[in-house]
Amino acid sequence: MTALALMMVFVLALLAQGYWGWRDAHRHYLGARHAAEFLLNHVVDDLANTPGQAEMRRAVLQQVLTHAEPFLLEEGGDLPLELIHARTLSGLGDLEREQGRMEASRDFRRRALDIHQRLAAQHPDRSDLQAAYSISLVKFGDLAKECHDPETALHWYRRALQIDERLAGLHADDLTIQDNLAWSYERLADLARSRGELEAAARFNQLRLGQVRQLQHVAPDDERVLHHLVCAHSIIADTAAVEGREDIEIEHRALALESAGRLGGRFPSHRVYQARLAGACASMSVLELRRGDITAADALITDAFRIMDAFANPEANDMDARSLFVGILLHQATVRERQGLISEAGEALTSAIEHADAIHHLKPHDAGIAAMRDAARARRVNLGLSQADDGTK
């Protein structure tokens, strides 16, 4: 058991033994608050980026929520407790979204948003509270986008952008605030691209890239900067691919992969950063296959598969990881088919169908995953493999 896990067990044991006893709530207030902050700042954040720890993360968040809410009744209006409450609700909302339970996620996120909105209105000069409110707005936008409601997503993203631009103008050297603004640009660029608005997507992505270059001057080796570089270069490459500008695509795929490699190398167990690395490998593999280099395409997609195989297992119940894994498996099947390895191509397609079915069960309105599943089934038939072999009836 890791030191972090042991510390988590210790803190939970204190809670279970009545360390947060309600009769002595005032006496134990500071200790209770520090315990909750430790769980949120260290344990929950680490669990969120570790594969297979969703249920442990849920248990910790529920424990904090159970013990924080009575304190709120006793210590009404206490700002640190309000923030703990909002972060816990938001964390539960994130977990529900990752597992495909959108309505439950919306409920938790709405409760968190209400708290952040009220605190931001009560403390207009507190930049940290304004930034927290912006992040809460962005999360609502993310939910709307995933539920195929781009107009609502745009509404939430624009509200967040107004806050982020104002704060960034006031705090030019604050890395967290500048990072938030870069993510607002990213959300708007991605939303515009998904709607076919390529000029708007390019404009927001250039704003984001300019923001990242500013961040590089402040903290060139910060993980957040590397993460932004991966995403920004990937979006430029994707746009170039749509427009048929292969030279620009090649340049930015390589830059995205280089930044993703540095990020993934520094954080080998980080779920999000490893997914970025796998995605960069898969995208470069697609490019290399299109250029006719099957050997390079095979090496890259094999790396992508190896990275995501640990994160996309059914026990982890991580819908984001499994969605990416479906795309990787589909491309792996294409590479195997080009190599003449029909049986291995069929195995990759079967695995893609199984993962897509699991996702579709939780997210039945996700047209993208349904399309990938149907494409995998059709490709098995085209390869001369029976439908019965693909795990479906």
N, C-alpha and C positions, 0 to 999 in steps of 0.2 A: 504493500500500500504506500502511495506517495506521501510526502510530507504534507502536501496540500490536502489530500484526502483525510489524513489523520487530523489535521487542524479542523476540517469541516465536521468530522465526527465529534470532535471535542466541543465545538461551538453548539452543534445540534443537541449534544448531551446536556449542556448547560441549560439550553432552552427547555428540554424535556423535564429536567429536574426542578423547574420552577424558577429559574433564574430571572424570568420575566414575570414572576408572580404578580397577579393584578392587585393584590392587597397592598403590596409594597411598590407599586408602579413608579411613584415619584422617586423613591430611593434608588431604584434600579434603572431609572430612565437612561442615564448616560451609558451604563454598561450595555443595556439593551440596544441602544442606538448604535454603539460601536460594533456590537456583534452583527447587527443587520448590515451595516456599511461594509464590514469585512466580507460577509457572504456575497454581497452584490458586487463589490469592487474586485474581488479576487476569485472566489469559488465559482460564482455563476459565470463570470466572463471566461474563465478557463474552461468550464464545462461546455459553454456554448461553442467553442472552437475545437472540441475534442469529439471524435466520432464515437457513437454508441452510448453517449451519456445523457440523452434527452430526458429519460425518466428520473435520473438522479437530479438533473437540473430542475425538473418540475417539482420534485419533492422539496428541494431547498427553497425555491421561490414560494411555494405554498406555505412552507413553514414560516418564512418571513412575513408573508401576508397575514397568516393566522394570528401572529403575535404582534404585528404592527397596528392592525386596525383597532384593537381595544385601547392601545396607547393614544391613538388619535382622538378617541372619545374622551379620554382623561385629560389630554394635553391639547385640546382643540386649538387650531391655528399655529401649531408649532412647525416652523418652516423645515427644519431638517427631517422631521417625521413625514411631512407632506411629500418631500422629495423621495424619501425611501418608499413611500406608498406608491407614488407615480412610477418610479423605476421598476418596482416589483410587478405592477400591473402591465407595464410595457414589456417587461421580460417574458411574462406569461403570454402576452399577445404575439411576441416574436416566435415563441415556441409553437403556439397553435398554428401560426402561418406556415412555419417550416414543415409541419405535419399535415398540411392541407385542410385544416379546419378553419375556414375563412370567417364564418359567422362568430365563432368563439373568439377568434383573433380580433375581429372588429369590436366586440363587446369590451374586451380588456383594453384595447387601444383607445376606445372612446372614453373610458373612465380615466385613463392616463392623460389624454388630451384635455379633458375638462379641468384636471388639476393644473396642468402646465399653463393653460390659457388663463386661469384665475390668478396663478402666481405671477405670470408675466404682467398682467394688468395691475396687480397690487404693487409690483416692484419694477417700474419702467426703467429704472437706472441700473438694474442688475443685469449685466450682459450674459452671465451664465444662465439666468432664468429665461431670458429671451432666446438664447441658443437652444435650450432644452425644449422650449415651445416650438421652435422651428423644426427640430428633429421629429417631434411628435406629429407635426403637420405632414412632413415628408413620409412618415410611416403610413399615414392614412392615404396619401397619394399612391404609395406602393400597392396597398390593398386594392384600391380602385383599378389600377393598371392591370393587376393580376386577374381581376374579375371582369376584364374587358370593358371598362368604362373610362375611356381616355379623356373625355371632357371633365369628368369629376377629378381624375388624377391631375389634369392640368390646373384645375382650380386650387387644389391643395399645394401643388408644387410652386405655383406663382405666389401664394401667400407666404410660403417658406422663403422663397427667393427674396421677397421684399425685406424680410427681417435680416437675412444673411448679408445682403448687400449693404444695408445700413450699418450692421455691426462691423463688417469688414472695413468700411470706411473709417470707423472710429477706432479700430484696434488692428492696425496694419501688421503688428508684430506678434499677434496672438495666433499661434499655429492651429489651435482647435477651431477658432472662428473662421480662419481662412480655409481650413479643411472643409468645414460645413458648406461654405460658399461653393467650393469646387464640386462637392457632391450635388448641390442644387443644380449646377450647370449640367452635371452628368445626367441627372434624372430627366431634365428637360430635353437634352440631346437625344437620349435613348427613346423618350416618348415621341419626339418628332420623327425620328428614324422609323419607328414602328408604324407610324401613320403615313409613311412615304413622303414626308416633308424634309427632303434632303438638304435644302438650303438652310432651313432653320436648325436642323441637326448639326450641320457643319459650323454654323455661327456659334451655337452653344458649346460645341466641342472645342472650338478655338478659344473661346472665353475660358473654358475649363483648363485647356493646356497652358494658357497664359498664367492662370492662377497657380497651376502646379509649378511652373518655372519660378514664380515668386517664392513658393514654398521651398524650392530647392536651395535658394539663397539663404533661407532661414535655417533649414535643417536638411541638408542634402542626403543624409543616410536614414532619415526617419522612415519607418515602415509605411506610414500613411502616404508619403510622397511616392514611394515605389509602387504602392497599390494604385494610386492615381495614374502613374505613368503607364502601367499595364493596361488599365481600362481606356485611357485616352488614345494610346497608340492602337489598341484593338479596334476602337470605333472608327478611327481614321482609315485603318486597313479595310474594315468591313464596307465602309462607304466607297472606297476606291475600287473594291471588288465589284460592287454593284455598277459602278460607272465604267468598268473595264480598264482602269488605269493600273496595270499590273506592276509597273515600276514603283509606284507609290505604295501599293499593297505590300510588295516584297520588303520595302524599307521599313514600314511600320509593323509588319508581322515580326520582323527580326528584332526591332526595338522592344516590342511587347514581350517577346519570349525572353530577351535578355533581362528585362526588369523583373519578369515573373520568376526567372531562375534565381535571381538574387533574393527575391522575397521568399520563395519557397525553400531555398537553401537555409535561410536564417530561421525559418519557422516551420520545421518539418512536420509538426503535429497540428498545425493551424488549419482548421477545416476550410475557411474561406480562401486563404492564400494558396493552399494546395489545389483548390478548385480553379483558381486563376491560372496556376501553372499548367494544370491539365488542359484547360481550355485553350491556352496559348499553344501548347504542343499540338492539340487536335487541329486548330486553325492552320498552323503551319503545315501540318500533314496534308490537309486538303489542298493547300497551295502547291506543295511539292508534287502531289499526285497529278494535279492539273498540268503541271510543267513536265510530267513524264518521268520523274525520279521516284520510282516505286520503292527503292531501297531506303531513301530518306523518309518517304511517307510512312513506310512500315515501322522504322525505328521511332518516329515521333508518335505515332498512334499507339505503339506498344508502351511507350513511356506514359502517355495519357491514361491508358487502361490501367497500368500498374498503380498510378497515383490514386485514381478514383475508385479502384476496386475495394479498398479498405473503407472508403467513406460512403459508398453506395449500397452497403449490405442491408438487407431488409430489416435486421434488428435495429439499425440506427434510425430507421423511419424518417430519413432526411429527404424530403421531396426535392429540394434544390439539387442535392448531390445526385439523386437518382435521375432527375431530368437531364442533367449534363451527361450522365453515364449513358443514357439512351442514345444521345447524339454521338457519343464516342463509339458505342457499339455499332451503330449504323455505318459510320465511316470505316470502322475496322472491317466490317463485312465487305465494303466496297474494295478495300485494299486486298483482302484475302481472295475475293473474286478475280481481281486483276492478276493476282499471282497464280490463279488456277486452283486454289485450295477451296473447292466448293463445300466440302464438309465443314471446314472451319468457318467459312462464311455463314453457313446455315446455323452453326452453334451461336455465333455472334448475334444473328437475327433473332433466334429463339430467346436469348437472354434479353435482348432489347424489348421483345414483346412482353416478356414476363414483368420487367420493370415498368414498362408503360402501362400495363394492365393494373398494376398495384397503384400507380399514381392516378390513373383514370378513375379508379374506385373511389378515391378520396376527393378528386377534383373532376367530377364528371363534365363540367362545362369548359374544361381546358381544351380548346380546339387544337392547339399546337401539339400536345402530347397524343391526342387521338389520331392526328394526321401522321405522326411518326410511327405509331403502332400499326396503322393500316398500311403504311408504306412498307414496313418490315414484313407484314404478312404477304403483301403482293410480291415482294422480292423473293420470298421463299418459294412461292408458286412458280415464279419465272425461272428460278434455279432448278426446278423439277423436284422440289422437296414437298412432301405431302403436308397439308394443313394440320393433320392430326399430330405431326411431330413437333408442332410449335407450342404445345401446351394449351391450345384452345380447342373448343368443340364447335 
